[in-house]
């Protein structure tokens, strides 16, 4: 019989309310034990609404006085490092919302201390947990589209959409706290998803992250990002993100020598009418076609058209997977399984730290106007960011 794990959430803002608290509630192995937020009213209200036994305004007091197995850190970016380190030293397993940290040094500090204290560390890059992205990963690994040589991930979303209608605080607008916007917020998803789907680490980066659309009276954070990445296996990836497009556009594209896969999670439009589409140039029969594709290959002209030729006609296969269980529920359940089975989380701390290195390399690339090799050899601090002194 599997055990129940006692969870706390630090940061009771929007992402906790719409994603983390509901996912804990839907996960039989998880029990919300404590809520923590610097705003006492918000912490108390969250505890009352979601059934936590206790609430706190100081994470250090929580770790001293509350018996916990794991914590979800959904607080502003600048405090991720100290809160994750405190959790690890208390022997509490950790999920840190993306981005893992703001600087590469902060990120690797979290990884190092979690390893030292033998606690699990997972980064909340939830796009890996959407069903169609997991299917895309499976099809790539099965060689359905051949060798992936080019890939692109994008996420274009106006500031006002989330900030005006969903967010409970303004930390995402503050470059001194968040470090940036289009790059570390939306870009964190795109960089992680692309790296995972390509299946190869990034060895060098060139790019820009600038504020081109929004006035500085609104925010000093970047709103326009282009990143070109070279992978260890010779593939190239491109990430584009912005914070000024009024209609959301999100796409992930994988171009292989034998086919193409498109996925979309955040929005659809006339050019992305389904969440996933696959084209393969391989010669498949109805019996040898991968199950994911066979289950979603509807006829276009005739109900037995796929039985008329020795090999299937080559065409796009549109796929609409179920939305439930959703990405956050899948992520929470996965982490509980990792605790039960003593397994490495799908989005490891190292994955999160390497994504931070890509982001920091973009800032360095703007300074040098050149490619930047990874791993970085020094700490890179984003413009306007004010690091919180490390607590050890």
GUTIMAR-17133 format. One record per residue (C-alpha): x, y, z; residue number from 1; residue in three letters. Coordinates in steps of 0.001 Angstrom, whole numbers. Layout:
N
((X Y Z) NUM Ala)
...
This chain:
392
((0 0 0) 1 Unk)
((1478 3362 -1027) 2 Unk)
((1968 6018 1620) 3 Unk)
((681 9581 1697) 4 Unk)
((3216 12416 1492) 5 Unk)
((2844 15644 3466) 6 Unk)
((3283 18648 1165) 7 Unk)
((3654 22372 1733) 8 Unk)
((3370 25172 -790) 9 Unk)
((5465 28330 -499) 10 Unk)
((3889 31203 -2412) 11 Unk)
((87 31158 -2398) 12 Unk)
((-365 33288 -5496) 13 Unk)
((-1908 32636 -8879) 14 Unk)
((25 29572 -10018) 15 Unk)
((-559 27880 -6660) 16 Unk)
((-4291 28603 -6827) 17 Unk)
((-4912 27541 -10409) 18 Unk)
((-2404 24687 -10649) 19 Unk)
((-585 23391 -7558) 20 Unk)
((-3357 23288 -4960) 21 Unk)
((-5803 21558 -7350) 22 Unk)
((-3167 19048 -8467) 23 Unk)
((-2370 18122 -4862) 24 Unk)
((-6079 17644 -4214) 25 Unk)
((-6350 15306 -7237) 26 Unk)
((-3349 13196 -6179) 27 Unk)
((-4218 10408 -3708) 28 Unk)
((-627 10140 -2450) 29 Unk)
((-380 13870 -1657) 30 Unk)
((-1771 15739 1330) 31 Unk)
((-1580 19514 1714) 32 Unk)
((-155 20047 5177) 33 Unk)
((954 23697 5171) 34 Unk)
((712 26935 3209) 35 Unk)
((3339 29647 3401) 36 Unk)
((3262 33190 2048) 37 Unk)
((4750 36482 3207) 38 Unk)
((1187 37858 3069) 39 Unk)
((-496 36436 6184) 40 Unk)
((-4008 36919 4856) 41 Unk)
((-3187 35071 1655) 42 Unk)
((-1504 32189 3505) 43 Unk)
((-4418 31823 5916) 44 Unk)
((-7023 32011 3144) 45 Unk)
((-5214 29360 1098) 46 Unk)
((-4982 27029 4077) 47 Unk)
((-8684 27430 4809) 48 Unk)
((-9761 26953 1201) 49 Unk)
((-7577 23951 414) 50 Unk)
((-7665 22229 3804) 51 Unk)
((-4086 22676 5031) 52 Unk)
((-3502 22040 8727) 53 Unk)
((-1208 25042 9196) 54 Unk)
((-118 28285 7585) 55 Unk)
((3058 30345 7900) 56 Unk)
((4578 33628 6778) 57 Unk)
((8197 32429 7185) 58 Unk)
((9430 29331 5392) 59 Unk)
((12255 28876 7924) 60 Unk)
((9773 28621 10794) 61 Unk)
((7705 26189 8734) 62 Unk)
((10663 23883 8160) 63 Unk)
((11571 24060 11882) 64 Unk)
((8116 23323 13269) 65 Unk)
((6144 21402 10645) 66 Unk)
((6655 17762 9668) 67 Unk)
((6881 17684 5879) 68 Unk)
((7945 15281 3163) 69 Unk)
((8019 17699 227) 70 Unk)
((7482 21340 -679) 71 Unk)
((6401 23150 -3824) 72 Unk)
((8173 26506 -4164) 73 Unk)
((5942 28856 -6148) 74 Unk)
((7341 32128 -4860) 75 Unk)
((9078 34984 -6748) 76 Unk)
((12224 33992 -8635) 77 Unk)
((14724 35832 -6432) 78 Unk)
((13953 33747 -3325) 79 Unk)
((13953 30306 -4980) 80 Unk)
((17594 29713 -4085) 81 Unk)
((17319 30343 -357) 82 Unk)
((13974 28588 51) 83 Unk)
((15117 25478 -1830) 84 Unk)
((18388 25340 131) 85 Unk)
((16460 25655 3418) 86 Unk)
((14134 22836 2360) 87 Unk)
((17021 20558 1441) 88 Unk)
((18768 21170 4761) 89 Unk)
((15520 20274 6514) 90 Unk)
((15421 16989 4600) 91 Unk)
((12366 18042 2568) 92 Unk)
((12059 17056 -1099) 93 Unk)
((11622 19984 -3462) 94 Unk)
((9648 21049 -6525) 95 Unk)
((10708 24528 -7668) 96 Unk)
((8532 26441 -10098) 97 Unk)
((10340 27488 -13238) 98 Unk)
((12703 29199 -13574) 99 Unk)
((14763 27246 -11035) 100 Unk)
((16615 30459 -10142) 101 Unk)
((17735 33715 -11740) 102 Unk)
((21509 33303 -12063) 103 Unk)
((23488 30214 -12966) 104 Unk)
((25257 30303 -9592) 105 Unk)
((21940 30357 -7716) 106 Unk)
((20696 27423 -9780) 107 Unk)
((23732 25238 -9243) 108 Unk)
((23681 26082 -5509) 109 Unk)
((20205 24539 -5313) 110 Unk)
((21321 21437 -7202) 111 Unk)
((24441 21031 -5062) 112 Unk)
((22714 21351 -1699) 113 Unk)
((19858 19039 -2681) 114 Unk)
((22388 16404 -3745) 115 Unk)
((24362 16867 -531) 116 Unk)
((21270 16279 1583) 117 Unk)
((19907 13475 -598) 118 Unk)
((16565 15090 -1359) 119 Unk)
((14705 14906 -4648) 120 Unk)
((14674 18088 -6729) 121 Unk)
((12329 18668 -9646) 122 Unk)
((11777 21838 -11664) 123 Unk)
((8187 22759 -12499) 124 Unk)
((8534 22717 -16285) 125 Unk)
((5007 21427 -16724) 126 Unk)
((4995 21359 -20553) 127 Unk)
((6824 18034 -20433) 128 Unk)
((3774 16593 -18693) 129 Unk)
((1175 17351 -21358) 130 Unk)
((169 14060 -22956) 131 Unk)
((895 15134 -26540) 132 Unk)
((4399 16357 -25687) 133 Unk)
((5094 13002 -24038) 134 Unk)
((3782 11275 -27156) 135 Unk)
((6038 13478 -29298) 136 Unk)
((9015 12440 -27178) 137 Unk)
((8077 8770 -27574) 138 Unk)
((7744 9065 -31354) 139 Unk)
((11115 10812 -31620) 140 Unk)
((12771 8086 -29552) 141 Unk)
((11133 5432 -31747) 142 Unk)
((12675 7066 -34820) 143 Unk)
((9336 7866 -36477) 144 Unk)
((10649 11178 -37872) 145 Unk)
((14273 10097 -38212) 146 Unk)
((17100 12195 -36833) 147 Unk)
((15927 15567 -35495) 148 Unk)
((18220 18236 -36951) 149 Unk)
((16128 21398 -36496) 150 Unk)
((13677 22377 -33792) 151 Unk)
((11806 25494 -32724) 152 Unk)
((9779 26395 -29665) 153 Unk)
((7829 29618 -29238) 154 Unk)
((5545 31239 -26690) 155 Unk)
((4144 34670 -27495) 156 Unk)
((1752 36137 -24929) 157 Unk)
((939 39751 -24049) 158 Unk)
((1819 40960 -20581) 159 Unk)
((-1775 41954 -19943) 160 Unk)
((-3252 38491 -20421) 161 Unk)
((-1760 36887 -17310) 162 Unk)
((-770 39961 -15332) 163 Unk)
((-4112 41745 -15592) 164 Unk)
((-6435 38780 -15196) 165 Unk)
((-4647 36005 -13293) 166 Unk)
((-1632 37251 -11319) 167 Unk)
((-2120 38195 -7670) 168 Unk)
((1152 40165 -7316) 169 Unk)
((3409 42282 -9510) 170 Unk)
((6710 40425 -9074) 171 Unk)
((6803 39340 -12728) 172 Unk)
((6933 43023 -13711) 173 Unk)
((9914 43721 -11469) 174 Unk)
((13255 43058 -13119) 175 Unk)
((15004 43393 -9739) 176 Unk)
((12980 40411 -8466) 177 Unk)
((12194 38267 -11532) 178 Unk)
((15355 38957 -13517) 179 Unk)
((13387 39222 -16745) 180 Unk)
((10145 38177 -18397) 181 Unk)
((10008 36821 -21946) 182 Unk)
((13271 34940 -21366) 183 Unk)
((13058 33481 -17819) 184 Unk)
((9264 33200 -17626) 185 Unk)
((7882 32077 -21004) 186 Unk)
((11353 31201 -22318) 187 Unk)
((11925 28778 -19460) 188 Unk)
((9159 26564 -20869) 189 Unk)
((10373 26771 -24458) 190 Unk)
((14041 26101 -23649) 191 Unk)
((13292 23129 -21418) 192 Unk)
((10746 21544 -23752) 193 Unk)
((12967 21888 -26809) 194 Unk)
((16046 20499 -25050) 195 Unk)
((14077 17504 -23802) 196 Unk)
((12417 16707 -27132) 197 Unk)
((15671 16998 -29091) 198 Unk)
((17282 14816 -26441) 199 Unk)
((20647 16528 -26411) 200 Unk)
((22321 19123 -24201) 201 Unk)
((23018 22631 -25475) 202 Unk)
((26662 23455 -26045) 203 Unk)
((26532 27087 -27198) 204 Unk)
((24050 29925 -27479) 205 Unk)
((23580 33237 -29258) 206 Unk)
((20579 35480 -28775) 207 Unk)
((18860 38625 -27571) 208 Unk)
((16433 39482 -24768) 209 Unk)
((15289 43086 -24991) 210 Unk)
((12444 45398 -24042) 211 Unk)
((11132 46671 -27358) 212 Unk)
((7362 47006 -26947) 213 Unk)
((6507 47999 -23390) 214 Unk)
((7375 51382 -21809) 215 Unk)
((9875 51397 -18961) 216 Unk)
((7194 52943 -16769) 217 Unk)
((5390 49592 -17018) 218 Unk)
((8388 47281 -16617) 219 Unk)
((12129 47086 -17213) 220 Unk)
((11843 43398 -18107) 221 Unk)
((12521 42059 -21590) 222 Unk)
((9563 41464 -23905) 223 Unk)
((11315 40216 -27074) 224 Unk)
((13516 37112 -27223) 225 Unk)
((15302 35187 -29957) 226 Unk)
((17711 32384 -29055) 227 Unk)
((19678 30109 -31372) 228 Unk)
((21087 26995 -29720) 229 Unk)
((23559 24362 -30879) 230 Unk)
((23048 20910 -29388) 231 Unk)
((25690 18366 -28482) 232 Unk)
((24384 15955 -31147) 233 Unk)
((24750 18554 -33935) 234 Unk)
((21104 19639 -34056) 235 Unk)
((20074 23291 -33907) 236 Unk)
((17204 24769 -31960) 237 Unk)
((15528 28165 -31986) 238 Unk)
((13444 29749 -29229) 239 Unk)
((11265 32812 -29751) 240 Unk)
((9162 34458 -27045) 241 Unk)
((7482 37801 -26562) 242 Unk)
((5292 39652 -24103) 243 Unk)
((3413 41895 -26550) 244 Unk)
((1334 39638 -28836) 245 Unk)
((-2372 40103 -27990) 246 Unk)
((-3254 36697 -29468) 247 Unk)
((-1277 33895 -27854) 248 Unk)
((861 31780 -30171) 249 Unk)
((2604 28699 -28842) 250 Unk)
((4208 26078 -31057) 251 Unk)
((6871 23424 -30839) 252 Unk)
((8274 22113 -34108) 253 Unk)
((10548 19113 -34604) 254 Unk)
((12078 18604 -38051) 255 Unk)
((13644 15213 -38653) 256 Unk)
((15161 13538 -41674) 257 Unk)
((12055 11322 -41998) 258 Unk)
((9264 13585 -40824) 259 Unk)
((7914 16417 -38709) 260 Unk)
((6034 16786 -35430) 261 Unk)
((4139 19885 -34323) 262 Unk)
((2662 20365 -30849) 263 Unk)
((836 23255 -29170) 264 Unk)
((-284 23569 -25555) 265 Unk)
((-1245 27169 -24769) 266 Unk)
((-3490 28116 -27688) 267 Unk)
((-4796 27086 -31100) 268 Unk)
((-5389 29160 -34229) 269 Unk)
((-6163 28573 -37936) 270 Unk)
((-2553 27490 -38505) 271 Unk)
((-2548 25285 -35384) 272 Unk)
((-6048 23858 -35382) 273 Unk)
((-5079 20770 -33366) 274 Unk)
((-2706 20334 -30396) 275 Unk)
((-504 17834 -32261) 276 Unk)
((243 16819 -35839) 277 Unk)
((2682 14238 -37185) 278 Unk)
((4056 13587 -40664) 279 Unk)
((6323 10630 -41284) 280 Unk)
((8004 9663 -44549) 281 Unk)
((8587 6104 -43390) 282 Unk)
((6865 3157 -45040) 283 Unk)
((4378 1850 -42488) 284 Unk)
((1614 -692 -42792) 285 Unk)
((-1498 -483 -40660) 286 Unk)
((46 -3162 -38452) 287 Unk)
((3480 -1539 -38068) 288 Unk)
((2285 2056 -37619) 289 Unk)
((3079 3196 -34041) 290 Unk)
((41 2848 -31787) 291 Unk)
((-92 6578 -31023) 292 Unk)
((-534 7327 -34736) 293 Unk)
((-2771 4342 -35530) 294 Unk)
((-5272 5341 -32844) 295 Unk)
((-5634 8846 -34296) 296 Unk)
((-5407 8192 -38044) 297 Unk)
((-8898 8871 -39320) 298 Unk)
((-9738 8265 -43003) 299 Unk)
((-9874 11246 -45336) 300 Unk)
((-11693 9787 -48368) 301 Unk)
((-12794 6210 -47693) 302 Unk)
((-13224 4260 -44467) 303 Unk)
((-10856 1429 -45515) 304 Unk)
((-8431 3562 -47520) 305 Unk)
((-5468 2402 -45391) 306 Unk)
((-6052 -1192 -46565) 307 Unk)
((-5886 -453 -50279) 308 Unk)
((-2090 -229 -50599) 309 Unk)
((821 -2281 -49168) 310 Unk)
((2086 785 -47313) 311 Unk)
((43 3625 -45864) 312 Unk)
((-304 6849 -47873) 313 Unk)
((1966 9503 -46399) 314 Unk)
((27 12412 -44917) 315 Unk)
((-377 14567 -41845) 316 Unk)
((-2014 12870 -38862) 317 Unk)
((-3882 15337 -36598) 318 Unk)
((-4088 14345 -32938) 319 Unk)
((-6307 15733 -30167) 320 Unk)
((-5370 14096 -26842) 321 Unk)
((-7517 14315 -23689) 322 Unk)
((-6930 17375 -21473) 323 Unk)
((-7354 15439 -18218) 324 Unk)
((-5417 14519 -16259) 325 Unk)
((-3711 17803 -17032) 326 Unk)
((-55 18760 -17000) 327 Unk)
((133 19831 -13347) 328 Unk)
((-1740 16800 -12084) 329 Unk)
((572 14568 -14120) 330 Unk)
((3576 16424 -12703) 331 Unk)
((2480 16126 -9063) 332 Unk)
((1634 12448 -9425) 333 Unk)
((4976 11831 -11116) 334 Unk)
((6853 13436 -8221) 335 Unk)
((4975 11313 -5690) 336 Unk)
((5955 8230 -7704) 337 Unk)
((9586 9381 -7662) 338 Unk)
((9459 9584 -3861) 339 Unk)
((7846 6157 -3585) 340 Unk)
((10179 4472 -6052) 341 Unk)
((13311 6500 -5213) 342 Unk)
((13518 7545 -8866) 343 Unk)
((14992 10578 -10589) 344 Unk)
((12336 13171 -11548) 345 Unk)
((11657 13750 -15234) 346 Unk)
((12770 17397 -14938) 347 Unk)
((15871 17101 -12774) 348 Unk)
((17603 19898 -10924) 349 Unk)
((20433 19626 -13416) 350 Unk)
((17947 20106 -16257) 351 Unk)
((16711 23270 -14582) 352 Unk)
((20205 24598 -13948) 353 Unk)
((21251 23988 -17554) 354 Unk)
((18183 25917 -18733) 355 Unk)
((19255 28816 -16502) 356 Unk)
((22709 28618 -18092) 357 Unk)
((21093 29032 -21525) 358 Unk)
((19222 32117 -20306) 359 Unk)
((22317 33616 -18716) 360 Unk)
((24267 32872 -21893) 361 Unk)
((21761 35025 -23801) 362 Unk)
((22549 37991 -21547) 363 Unk)
((26264 37378 -22024) 364 Unk)
((25761 37001 -25773) 365 Unk)
((24227 40473 -25917) 366 Unk)
((27321 41848 -24179) 367 Unk)
((29838 40039 -26397) 368 Unk)
((27697 40060 -29572) 369 Unk)
((28872 36492 -30166) 370 Unk)
((28174 32816 -29461) 371 Unk)
((28629 31795 -25814) 372 Unk)
((29920 28337 -24903) 373 Unk)
((28302 26233 -22188) 374 Unk)
((28772 25491 -19365) 375 Unk)
((29443 29030 -18203) 376 Unk)
((32636 29678 -16282) 377 Unk)
((31384 32660 -14263) 378 Unk)
((28159 33921 -12748) 379 Unk)
((26012 35958 -15143) 380 Unk)
((23562 38375 -13523) 381 Unk)
((20667 39647 -15693) 382 Unk)
((20335 43420 -16157) 383 Unk)
((18509 45188 -13288) 384 Unk)
((18408 42047 -11132) 385 Unk)
((19126 42545 -7403) 386 Unk)
((20209 39182 -5951) 387 Unk)
((19068 38264 -2471) 388 Unk)
((22095 37477 -218) 389 Unk)
((22536 33699 39) 390 Unk)
((21474 32108 3323) 391 Unk)
((23615 29129 4245) 392 Unk)
